[in-house]
């Protein structure tokens, strides 16, 4: 047989075998699990208004379609989740949490007693509490190496119950800076990172380059910088710049080259501006931002993630859990200003994403911040968007979470009153679905 004919026949044979194999695979693939979610009032976060009587069709982990109830024919015997009396929203996203941390352990002596095991146990509990509060995604911006990466993977495997986690490593901090939190004698190590002493303590651009590359090697999603001093650290001042512009520029260049975003803890006026100029993707806290900083963030599209609930807890409960007077004193000077400056940033048109610093206050109370976001200038719809569509944009997941739209993960929550009229209702989320799986349901009246 001529060679060309042989080749042709061989090709035909290959094609036929693959068609048969594909048909076989099709037969063996289990039918998708389809659930119809009846949403009485839907805030899908693609606009500022509610849609009435909508059916969300969920197929396995994803949303298949979102349509007016009249347009969907629900087959007899189909699985239905009846939220027709509820207000349905996308799962909430908190862009600033520390799942390893406990808000009832604020005495600096805890630093010396700390072990990775305690952090791990706390993380398991805190992850579940966070999900049950309606937060289906979080960005963990600071923990020991590499707690958040392992937690993220364990949750994705289905081994631990929790939100989707966008993980950082330990924050990059200067020696004696906000991430080098101890004020102990030289003989006492930085006990926060016992496994790798001083892991993320960096001085000079070359050390920053190394730390960023190392964290990426260990599979972080995001790089966290300590641009200025802080409230909870010992012996520094929130207003003081710590990492230099050159150090932050190096971090941003290295991180962006590897497709990672950069979040900068920055309370102080100059530190905020240098971080923005260096190209960070978000300013965390932003407490002492001035008009120029606001203008710079607006122009560059840098997100502000301002933890404006935190002050209530630090001035209310933290003392009882061992937070020293010096830290409380720092908070007294900062908390009110931060809220006022948040309002100015909102007016100035800065992009806002929701982030609370959970861990400083108890996990699960994340939604208490909505009240302040509305009090200080956002409409309820804007506040919800800060915690859904905007947050998804900041964490680089807007193709998969943040709105209720076909193709996205079925991360869906529900509450029993209209959050556009009373934002505080988000403090009591009654239904939580993540990736098509129901984790909490206090609402269903009809479930077939
Ligand atoms: N982790 C932050 C710090 O120690 C918490 C700041 C809390 N205070 C506030 N007003 N947001 O600096």
Boltz pocket constraint, residues with backbone or C-beta under 6 A from the ligand:
constraints:
  - pocket:
      binder: B
      contacts: [[A, 229], [A, 230], [A, 231], [A, 232], [A, 233], [A, 238], [A, 285], [A, 307], [A, 308], [A, 310], [A, 311], [A, 314], [A, 331], [A, 334], [A, 335], [A, 338], [A, 357], [A, 360]]
      max_distance: 6.0
